[in-house]
Amino acid sequence: MSFIDRINHGDVPGLAGLMTDDHRLVVLDEPPVVGITANTAAWEGYATAFPDYVIYPHEIVERAGRVAVAGHTTGSHLGLPDEREARLTVIWLADVRDGRLASWHILEDTPAARAELGLSPRSKPSEPANG
């Protein structure tokens, strides 16, 4: 939750302090961003470009150092009105090592991903981003 709090406040130095040196950011099917230096630069760019970006967790499940968070965002790169973006859900998956984040994955919110990660089934499917 500290990582999400730092994202929500645009606190890039705070994010960097929570990452392992070999931190990996994986956004859907994009190539990973690897290393604290590259990830700090990526977050600095995102926080500057999208200063109103906020993550709203709906559900959090922790199992053996892996934390899954289902929720939605507003103020992202999607450029949608907040009420529309709020209907789009994703899953964030964090691997924790020695109290710091070794990885931060953004996954599509699917029934299979929810089941695999121990999240509750969604009552209503997430709206497609281009829908």
mmCIF file of the C-alpha atoms, coordinates in Angstrom:
data_MODEL
# 
_entry.id   MODEL 
# 
loop_
_atom_site.group_PDB 
_atom_site.id 
_atom_site.type_symbol 
_atom_site.label_atom_id 
_atom_site.label_alt_id 
_atom_site.label_comp_id 
_atom_site.label_asym_id 
_atom_site.label_entity_id 
_atom_site.label_seq_id 
_atom_site.pdbx_PDB_ins_code 
_atom_site.Cartn_x 
_atom_site.Cartn_y 
_atom_site.Cartn_z 
_atom_site.occupancy 
_atom_site.B_iso_or_equiv 
_atom_site.pdbx_formal_charge 
_atom_site.auth_seq_id 
_atom_site.auth_comp_id 
_atom_site.auth_asym_id 
_atom_site.auth_atom_id 
_atom_site.pdbx_PDB_model_num 
ATOM 1   C CA . MET A 1 1   ? 0.000   0.000   0.000   1.00 0.00 ? 1   MET A CA 1 
ATOM 2   C CA . SER A 1 2   ? 2.936   2.345   0.566   1.00 0.00 ? 2   SER A CA 1 
ATOM 3   C CA . PHE A 1 3   ? 3.897   1.974   -3.105  1.00 0.00 ? 3   PHE A CA 1 
ATOM 4   C CA . ILE A 1 4   ? 0.376   2.894   -4.244  1.00 0.00 ? 4   ILE A CA 1 
ATOM 5   C CA . ASP A 1 5   ? 0.339   5.805   -1.799  1.00 0.00 ? 5   ASP A CA 1 
ATOM 6   C CA . ARG A 1 6   ? 3.613   7.125   -3.257  1.00 0.00 ? 6   ARG A CA 1 
ATOM 7   C CA . ILE A 1 7   ? 2.198   6.741   -6.809  1.00 0.00 ? 7   ILE A CA 1 
ATOM 8   C CA . ASN A 1 8   ? -0.962  8.590   -5.809  1.00 0.00 ? 8   ASN A CA 1 
ATOM 9   C CA . HIS A 1 9   ? 1.110   11.463  -4.426  1.00 0.00 ? 9   HIS A CA 1 
ATOM 10  C CA . GLY A 1 10  ? 3.503   11.587  -7.399  1.00 0.00 ? 10  GLY A CA 1 
ATOM 11  C CA . ASP A 1 11  ? 6.366   10.933  -4.960  1.00 0.00 ? 11  ASP A CA 1 
ATOM 12  C CA . VAL A 1 12  ? 9.026   9.452   -7.229  1.00 0.00 ? 12  VAL A CA 1 
ATOM 13  C CA . PRO A 1 13  ? 11.853  9.570   -4.639  1.00 0.00 ? 13  PRO A CA 1 
ATOM 14  C CA . GLY A 1 14  ? 9.495   7.730   -2.263  1.00 0.00 ? 14  GLY A CA 1 
ATOM 15  C CA . LEU A 1 15  ? 8.814   5.105   -4.945  1.00 0.00 ? 15  LEU A CA 1 
ATOM 16  C CA . ALA A 1 16  ? 12.525  4.662   -5.559  1.00 0.00 ? 16  ALA A CA 1 
ATOM 17  C CA . GLY A 1 17  ? 13.053  4.094   -1.834  1.00 0.00 ? 17  GLY A CA 1 
ATOM 18  C CA . LEU A 1 18  ? 10.581  1.190   -1.955  1.00 0.00 ? 18  LEU A CA 1 
ATOM 19  C CA . MET A 1 19  ? 12.150  -0.578  -4.981  1.00 0.00 ? 19  MET A CA 1 
ATOM 20  C CA . THR A 1 20  ? 14.859  -3.202  -5.034  1.00 0.00 ? 20  THR A CA 1 
ATOM 21  C CA . ASP A 1 21  ? 17.926  -2.373  -7.140  1.00 0.00 ? 21  ASP A CA 1 
ATOM 22  C CA . ASP A 1 22  ? 16.792  -4.899  -9.766  1.00 0.00 ? 22  ASP A CA 1 
ATOM 23  C CA . HIS A 1 23  ? 13.124  -3.800  -9.707  1.00 0.00 ? 23  HIS A CA 1 
ATOM 24  C CA . ARG A 1 24  ? 11.077  -4.811  -12.772 1.00 0.00 ? 24  ARG A CA 1 
ATOM 25  C CA . LEU A 1 25  ? 8.052   -2.905  -14.077 1.00 0.00 ? 25  LEU A CA 1 
ATOM 26  C CA . VAL A 1 26  ? 5.921   -4.945  -16.488 1.00 0.00 ? 26  VAL A CA 1 
ATOM 27  C CA . VAL A 1 27  ? 2.963   -3.223  -18.130 1.00 0.00 ? 27  VAL A CA 1 
ATOM 28  C CA . LEU A 1 28  ? 0.682   -5.750  -19.845 1.00 0.00 ? 28  LEU A CA 1 
ATOM 29  C CA . ASP A 1 29  ? 2.597   -7.160  -22.851 1.00 0.00 ? 29  ASP A CA 1 
ATOM 30  C CA . GLU A 1 30  ? 5.210   -4.399  -23.078 1.00 0.00 ? 30  GLU A CA 1 
ATOM 31  C CA . PRO A 1 31  ? 8.913   -5.175  -22.543 1.00 0.00 ? 31  PRO A CA 1 
ATOM 32  C CA . PRO A 1 32  ? 9.866   -4.804  -18.862 1.00 0.00 ? 32  PRO A CA 1 
ATOM 33  C CA . VAL A 1 33  ? 11.635  -1.769  -17.447 1.00 0.00 ? 33  VAL A CA 1 
ATOM 34  C CA . VAL A 1 34  ? 14.495  -3.195  -15.363 1.00 0.00 ? 34  VAL A CA 1 
ATOM 35  C CA . GLY A 1 35  ? 16.557  -1.606  -12.597 1.00 0.00 ? 35  GLY A CA 1 
ATOM 36  C CA . ILE A 1 36  ? 15.917  1.127   -10.089 1.00 0.00 ? 36  ILE A CA 1 
ATOM 37  C CA . THR A 1 37  ? 17.497  3.841   -12.258 1.00 0.00 ? 37  THR A CA 1 
ATOM 38  C CA . ALA A 1 38  ? 15.361  3.057   -15.322 1.00 0.00 ? 38  ALA A CA 1 
ATOM 39  C CA . ASN A 1 39  ? 12.210  2.698   -13.221 1.00 0.00 ? 39  ASN A CA 1 
ATOM 40  C CA . THR A 1 40  ? 12.800  5.952   -11.359 1.00 0.00 ? 40  THR A CA 1 
ATOM 41  C CA . ALA A 1 41  ? 13.193  7.748   -14.699 1.00 0.00 ? 41  ALA A CA 1 
ATOM 42  C CA . ALA A 1 42  ? 10.031  6.076   -16.037 1.00 0.00 ? 42  ALA A CA 1 
ATOM 43  C CA . TRP A 1 43  ? 7.996   7.084   -12.975 1.00 0.00 ? 43  TRP A CA 1 
ATOM 44  C CA . GLU A 1 44  ? 9.398   10.626  -13.102 1.00 0.00 ? 44  GLU A CA 1 
ATOM 45  C CA . GLY A 1 45  ? 8.222   10.922  -16.708 1.00 0.00 ? 45  GLY A CA 1 
ATOM 46  C CA . TYR A 1 46  ? 4.797   9.477   -15.940 1.00 0.00 ? 46  TYR A CA 1 
ATOM 47  C CA . ALA A 1 47  ? 4.265   11.616  -12.832 1.00 0.00 ? 47  ALA A CA 1 
ATOM 48  C CA . THR A 1 48  ? 5.227   14.727  -14.782 1.00 0.00 ? 48  THR A CA 1 
ATOM 49  C CA . ALA A 1 49  ? 3.029   13.901  -17.778 1.00 0.00 ? 49  ALA A CA 1 
ATOM 50  C CA . PHE A 1 50  ? 0.043   12.722  -15.683 1.00 0.00 ? 50  PHE A CA 1 
ATOM 51  C CA . PRO A 1 51  ? 0.150   14.577  -12.343 1.00 0.00 ? 51  PRO A CA 1 
ATOM 52  C CA . ASP A 1 52  ? -3.469  13.653  -11.528 1.00 0.00 ? 52  ASP A CA 1 
ATOM 53  C CA . TYR A 1 53  ? -2.902  9.883   -11.865 1.00 0.00 ? 53  TYR A CA 1 
ATOM 54  C CA . VAL A 1 54  ? -4.451  7.996   -8.937  1.00 0.00 ? 54  VAL A CA 1 
ATOM 55  C CA . ILE A 1 55  ? -4.866  4.268   -8.224  1.00 0.00 ? 55  ILE A CA 1 
ATOM 56  C CA . TYR A 1 56  ? -8.065  3.217   -6.419  1.00 0.00 ? 56  TYR A CA 1 
ATOM 57  C CA . PRO A 1 57  ? -7.688  -0.265  -4.903  1.00 0.00 ? 57  PRO A CA 1 
ATOM 58  C CA . HIS A 1 58  ? -10.888 -2.308  -4.725  1.00 0.00 ? 58  HIS A CA 1 
ATOM 59  C CA . GLU A 1 59  ? -9.414  -5.522  -3.291  1.00 0.00 ? 59  GLU A CA 1 
ATOM 60  C CA . ILE A 1 60  ? -6.013  -6.590  -1.970  1.00 0.00 ? 60  ILE A CA 1 
ATOM 61  C CA . VAL A 1 61  ? -4.794  -10.166 -1.499  1.00 0.00 ? 61  VAL A CA 1 
ATOM 62  C CA . GLU A 1 62  ? -1.377  -11.143 -0.117  1.00 0.00 ? 62  GLU A CA 1 
ATOM 63  C CA . ARG A 1 63  ? 0.186   -14.582 -0.396  1.00 0.00 ? 63  ARG A CA 1 
ATOM 64  C CA . ALA A 1 64  ? 3.793   -15.424 0.447   1.00 0.00 ? 64  ALA A CA 1 
ATOM 65  C CA . GLY A 1 65  ? 5.331   -12.075 -0.469  1.00 0.00 ? 65  GLY A CA 1 
ATOM 66  C CA . ARG A 1 66  ? 3.135   -11.509 -3.520  1.00 0.00 ? 66  ARG A CA 1 
ATOM 67  C CA . VAL A 1 67  ? 0.424   -8.853  -3.357  1.00 0.00 ? 67  VAL A CA 1 
ATOM 68  C CA . ALA A 1 68  ? -2.405  -8.645  -5.893  1.00 0.00 ? 68  ALA A CA 1 
ATOM 69  C CA . VAL A 1 69  ? -4.470  -5.471  -6.088  1.00 0.00 ? 69  VAL A CA 1 
ATOM 70  C CA . ALA A 1 70  ? -7.591  -5.132  -8.216  1.00 0.00 ? 70  ALA A CA 1 
ATOM 71  C CA . GLY A 1 71  ? -8.842  -1.641  -8.880  1.00 0.00 ? 71  GLY A CA 1 
ATOM 72  C CA . HIS A 1 72  ? -9.120  1.304   -11.230 1.00 0.00 ? 72  HIS A CA 1 
ATOM 73  C CA . THR A 1 73  ? -7.347  4.556   -12.005 1.00 0.00 ? 73  THR A CA 1 
ATOM 74  C CA . THR A 1 74  ? -8.132  8.127   -12.957 1.00 0.00 ? 74  THR A CA 1 
ATOM 75  C CA . GLY A 1 75  ? -5.911  10.721  -14.585 1.00 0.00 ? 75  GLY A CA 1 
ATOM 76  C CA . SER A 1 76  ? -3.886  8.192   -16.601 1.00 0.00 ? 76  SER A CA 1 
ATOM 77  C CA . HIS A 1 77  ? -2.398  8.214   -20.084 1.00 0.00 ? 77  HIS A CA 1 
ATOM 78  C CA . LEU A 1 78  ? -5.720  6.919   -21.431 1.00 0.00 ? 78  LEU A CA 1 
ATOM 79  C CA . GLY A 1 79  ? -7.004  10.486  -21.527 1.00 0.00 ? 79  GLY A CA 1 
ATOM 80  C CA . LEU A 1 80  ? -10.547 9.453   -20.586 1.00 0.00 ? 80  LEU A CA 1 
ATOM 81  C CA . PRO A 1 81  ? -12.952 11.396  -18.385 1.00 0.00 ? 81  PRO A CA 1 
ATOM 82  C CA . ASP A 1 82  ? -12.583 10.146  -14.796 1.00 0.00 ? 82  ASP A CA 1 
ATOM 83  C CA . GLU A 1 83  ? -16.065 8.597   -14.706 1.00 0.00 ? 83  GLU A CA 1 
ATOM 84  C CA . ARG A 1 84  ? -15.258 6.531   -17.817 1.00 0.00 ? 84  ARG A CA 1 
ATOM 85  C CA . GLU A 1 85  ? -11.758 5.533   -16.686 1.00 0.00 ? 85  GLU A CA 1 
ATOM 86  C CA . ALA A 1 86  ? -13.182 4.475   -13.315 1.00 0.00 ? 86  ALA A CA 1 
ATOM 87  C CA . ARG A 1 87  ? -15.129 1.718   -15.110 1.00 0.00 ? 87  ARG A CA 1 
ATOM 88  C CA . LEU A 1 88  ? -11.891 0.159   -16.410 1.00 0.00 ? 88  LEU A CA 1 
ATOM 89  C CA . THR A 1 89  ? -10.279 -2.201  -13.950 1.00 0.00 ? 89  THR A CA 1 
ATOM 90  C CA . VAL A 1 90  ? -6.825  -3.758  -13.884 1.00 0.00 ? 90  VAL A CA 1 
ATOM 91  C CA . ILE A 1 91  ? -4.779  -5.915  -11.569 1.00 0.00 ? 91  ILE A CA 1 
ATOM 92  C CA . TRP A 1 92  ? -1.464  -4.806  -10.121 1.00 0.00 ? 92  TRP A CA 1 
ATOM 93  C CA . LEU A 1 93  ? 0.819   -7.575  -8.911  1.00 0.00 ? 93  LEU A CA 1 
ATOM 94  C CA . ALA A 1 94  ? 3.715   -6.784  -6.596  1.00 0.00 ? 94  ALA A CA 1 
ATOM 95  C CA . ASP A 1 95  ? 6.490   -9.149  -5.576  1.00 0.00 ? 95  ASP A CA 1 
ATOM 96  C CA . VAL A 1 96  ? 8.037   -8.142  -2.260  1.00 0.00 ? 96  VAL A CA 1 
ATOM 97  C CA . ARG A 1 97  ? 11.575  -9.087  -1.279  1.00 0.00 ? 97  ARG A CA 1 
ATOM 98  C CA . ASP A 1 98  ? 13.165  -7.995  2.003   1.00 0.00 ? 98  ASP A CA 1 
ATOM 99  C CA . GLY A 1 99  ? 10.436  -5.395  2.517   1.00 0.00 ? 99  GLY A CA 1 
ATOM 100 C CA . ARG A 1 100 ? 10.928  -3.742  -0.897  1.00 0.00 ? 100 ARG A CA 1 
ATOM 101 C CA . LEU A 1 101 ? 9.202   -4.188  -4.260  1.00 0.00 ? 101 LEU A CA 1 
ATOM 102 C CA . ALA A 1 102 ? 11.123  -6.464  -6.611  1.00 0.00 ? 102 ALA A CA 1 
ATOM 103 C CA . SER A 1 103 ? 8.456   -6.142  -9.308  1.00 0.00 ? 103 SER A CA 1 
ATOM 104 C CA . TRP A 1 104 ? 5.282   -4.266  -10.220 1.00 0.00 ? 104 TRP A CA 1 
ATOM 105 C CA . HIS A 1 105 ? 3.158   -5.890  -12.927 1.00 0.00 ? 105 HIS A CA 1 
ATOM 106 C CA . ILE A 1 106 ? 0.030   -4.451  -14.511 1.00 0.00 ? 106 ILE A CA 1 
ATOM 107 C CA . LEU A 1 107 ? -2.248  -7.250  -15.699 1.00 0.00 ? 107 LEU A CA 1 
ATOM 108 C CA . GLU A 1 108 ? -5.515  -7.368  -17.572 1.00 0.00 ? 108 GLU A CA 1 
ATOM 109 C CA . ASP A 1 109 ? -8.402  -7.924  -15.155 1.00 0.00 ? 109 ASP A CA 1 
ATOM 110 C CA . THR A 1 110 ? -9.723  -11.292 -16.318 1.00 0.00 ? 110 THR A CA 1 
ATOM 111 C CA . PRO A 1 111 ? -11.639 -14.029 -14.500 1.00 0.00 ? 111 PRO A CA 1 
ATOM 112 C CA . ALA A 1 112 ? -8.642  -16.366 -14.940 1.00 0.00 ? 112 ALA A CA 1 
ATOM 113 C CA . ALA A 1 113 ? -6.173  -13.857 -13.484 1.00 0.00 ? 113 ALA A CA 1 
ATOM 114 C CA . ARG A 1 114 ? -8.492  -13.179 -10.542 1.00 0.00 ? 114 ARG A CA 1 
ATOM 115 C CA . ALA A 1 115 ? -8.880  -16.894 -9.827  1.00 0.00 ? 115 ALA A CA 1 
ATOM 116 C CA . GLU A 1 116 ? -5.141  -17.548 -10.077 1.00 0.00 ? 116 GLU A CA 1 
ATOM 117 C CA . LEU A 1 117 ? -4.318  -14.689 -7.703  1.00 0.00 ? 117 LEU A CA 1 
ATOM 118 C CA . GLY A 1 118 ? -7.099  -15.389 -5.188  1.00 0.00 ? 118 GLY A CA 1 
ATOM 119 C CA . LEU A 1 119 ? -9.096  -12.245 -5.973  1.00 0.00 ? 119 LEU A CA 1 
ATOM 120 C CA . SER A 1 120 ? -12.898 -12.264 -5.853  1.00 0.00 ? 120 SER A CA 1 
ATOM 121 C CA . PRO A 1 121 ? -14.760 -12.670 -9.148  1.00 0.00 ? 121 PRO A CA 1 
ATOM 122 C CA . ARG A 1 122 ? -15.994 -9.393  -10.629 1.00 0.00 ? 122 ARG A CA 1 
ATOM 123 C CA . SER A 1 123 ? -19.720 -8.875  -10.543 1.00 0.00 ? 123 SER A CA 1 
ATOM 124 C CA . LYS A 1 124 ? -19.598 -7.008  -13.867 1.00 0.00 ? 124 LYS A CA 1 
ATOM 125 C CA . PRO A 1 125 ? -16.896 -7.219  -16.576 1.00 0.00 ? 125 PRO A CA 1 
ATOM 126 C CA . SER A 1 126 ? -14.542 -4.291  -16.993 1.00 0.00 ? 126 SER A CA 1 
ATOM 127 C CA . GLU A 1 127 ? -15.330 -2.049  -19.935 1.00 0.00 ? 127 GLU A CA 1 
ATOM 128 C CA . PRO A 1 128 ? -12.784 -2.330  -22.777 1.00 0.00 ? 128 PRO A CA 1 
ATOM 129 C CA . ALA A 1 129 ? -10.496 0.706   -23.009 1.00 0.00 ? 129 ALA A CA 1 
ATOM 130 C CA . ASN A 1 130 ? -11.528 1.337   -26.614 1.00 0.00 ? 130 ASN A CA 1 
ATOM 131 C CA . GLY A 1 131 ? -15.218 0.590   -26.011 1.00 0.00 ? 131 GLY A CA 1 
# 
